[in-house]
Amino acid sequence: MSVTAPLGFRAAGVAAGIKSGGSRDLALVVNDGPSRAAAGVFTANRVQAAPVLWSRQVLSGGRLRAVVLNSGGANACTGPEGFQDTHATAEKVAEVLDDSAGEVAVCSTGLIGERLPMDALLSGVETAAGQLSRDGGLAAADAIRTTDTVSKISFKRGSGYMVGGMAKGAGMLAPALATMLCVITTDAEVSAEELDTVLRAATSRTFDRLDTDGCMSTNDTVLLLASGAAEVRPDLAEFEERVTEVCADLARQLLVDAEGASKAIAIEVVGAADEDDAVKVGRAVARSNLLKCAIHGEDPNWGRVLAAVGTTDAEFEPDRLNVAINGIWICRGGAVGDDRSKVDMRPRDVTITIDLSAGPHTATVHTTDLTADYVHENSAYSS
Amino acid sequence: MSVTAPLGFRAAGVAAGIKSGGSRDLALVVNDGPSRAAAGVFTANRVQAAPVLWSRQVLSGGRLRAVVLNSGGANACTGPEGFQDTHATAEKVAEVLDDSAGEVAVCSTGLIGERLPMDALLSGVETAAGQLSRDGGLAAADAIRTTDTVSKISFKRGSGYMVGGMAKGAGMLAPALATMLCVITTDAEVSAEELDTVLRAATSRTFDRLDTDGCMSTNDTVLLLASGAAEVRPDLAEFEERVTEVCADLARQLLVDAEGASKAIAIEVVGAADEDDAVKVGRAVARSNLLKCAIHGEDPNWGRVLAAVGTTDAEFEPDRLNVAINGIWICRGGAVGDDRSKVDMRPRDVTITIDLSAGPHTATVHTTDLTADYVHENSAYSS
């Protein structure tokens, strides 16, 4: 299902020979309309890959006919030649679809600093074009994997329309955005401006609150395409809810599959003076290597939580902080609370609740533990 | 030598029974004058241990007769009772020295969130007072170790005076300050105000530029005590240089002994518009888990360097960034530079040079690689 769950979309995923090993590495998603409205959200990193620079420009027109995605190479830090490669890729897609390159987004993921094998990539585009189909969503989701162990797909039904999506991302996940590629489709009738508003709202509360290793990528891209093929003009609040659900579902799949992780940690910040404070505190805690190691060792080390909270400028008094791990309030008033031996650290899911005692606002940030496997994957694999 | 290298200081290090296992865990450093001028720099963490709150207050008077330090417990997040414990410790030192508790600094290091065993600690103070001697500096340095595998001491000779120091710290090292305790002594005649200026300048360019795991402690303390016993009024520029040398030497020892590290990484930022930009970029790169894993795997992954630089708001253009690793400029103009196979990654010391091409300013930040041993030490050891 994935991106082809909504009407009006075809997709394909093929092995173009960009990756060594012969697995799928090129995906094509085509919007057959009648609408081509689209929006995109991109990495906040100032070092941006060529495909990000290109697609950002394309999206300024608010229309997309197609998205071409490759794994096996990020085409980041590749200079003007890398940008020409992205341009040539879009032109090739335009040629096989008999359409304009100015409505073709390009996404790349893989190693930074190497040129893409363009002969393989361009002939892969031709192969993919020949295999485009209404049930190509799964193959497309498979083709964008790098160190992902499984494909990530999702779809939700609205009132008379569908929202579908696929994503990749396993390491380098951090706010604004998680390191990932994501394509979301819908057959509802929604304008480009509305898609933009909805996508920003949905990503800010899902992908933006995922931080597995604090590292921000050069290639993060989330695209939202509307075909209008269901001929339904949705209630925008409901539509935003469905898109947010698809984003949250994909974000959850990214988290569970994060490189080397053995725990999925939800950091719930409550009692914040405002939502920004809650997010700030959640992120600071999510980025504490010491805490992430402790959770890996199944040690409910609330001292490391407080040490991380204390690095922020959020509104709180140190002696009014409360911390629960898996429901046991082991820190009360900034000091020892309930018996830490009552905390069951064995489940894969760990919830850390931090009460700032400063107001009514809340936010949840998701992260993973830090493991020897993470170190191994990221010291052995050049990415 | 250590803190007893300068005239006018006695020290002792004893096993008080705070740590299980019977190793030394309590140190006492006494300034016999004639001067008692002193200054201190403390953690920027808003969650501060009781001894930090106490010693900050004591130092506002600009005078110190003694410093008592314990390992085996941080006395952080221990509430009003923890503060009373610190106060009682200072009173005990005052009693055995027949002096005022208002001129006794207290430093603690170890696990957060547990009360100290006060009976053991107070009788340890008595024992230490009985063992104070002019050659007690080594025993004192030994007593403040936690996961440190070796004692850290240093001394430098000025024109007619000495500067000596000891430090502890192996994990949780991060800017402002590295997680550590440090006591520096001198027999020069320097006022409290001058000591404060010199200490801030020295720490800002040494301990503040050490970031092994991005985690900021609740207990960091650096103290500088002057006895005036050499009866020499130093040239202040030379004195600052000597103090900075002692700090740099101790910082280097902390870095080499950092938990689980196999590489010492110097991140040299050059071509910055100002020094703040250079430090900001150095810290962002020092905090990239992905880069630290790559260096551990001896992979000269400049793409991860650029991805980290791109998260900052420092002045630079992405296509004018140059990166050298161990002297080989493998990234030029934001893209591939010299052959990466020329980089020799085998030495323990790795230098990453980042040229922002934005001005004449420079700074160097020091960090370590991220290893499975780090994960192991910090998931198995509650601290």
Interface residues (C-beta under 8 A of the other chain):
Chain A: A44 N45 R46 V47 Q48 A74 A76 C77 T78 G79 E81 G82 L111 I112 G113 E114 R115 G171 M172 D213 G214 C215 M216 S217 T218 R287 S288 N289 L290 C293 A294 H296 G297 D299 N301 W302 G303 R304 L306 A307 A308 V309 G310 T311 T312 F316 P318 D319 L321 C331 G333 G334 A335 V336 L370 T371 A372 Y374 V375 H376 E377 N378 S379 A380 S382 S383
Chain B: A44 N45 R46 V47 Q48 A74 A76 C77 T78 G79 E81 G82 L111 I112 G113 E114 G171 M172 D213 G214 C215 M216 S217 T218 R287 S288 N289 L290 C293 A294 H296 G297 D299 N301 W302 G303 R304 L306 A307 A308 V309 G310 T311 T312 F316 P318 D319 L321 C331 G333 G334 A335 V336 L370 T371 A372 Y374 V375 H376 E377 N378 S379 A380 S382 S383
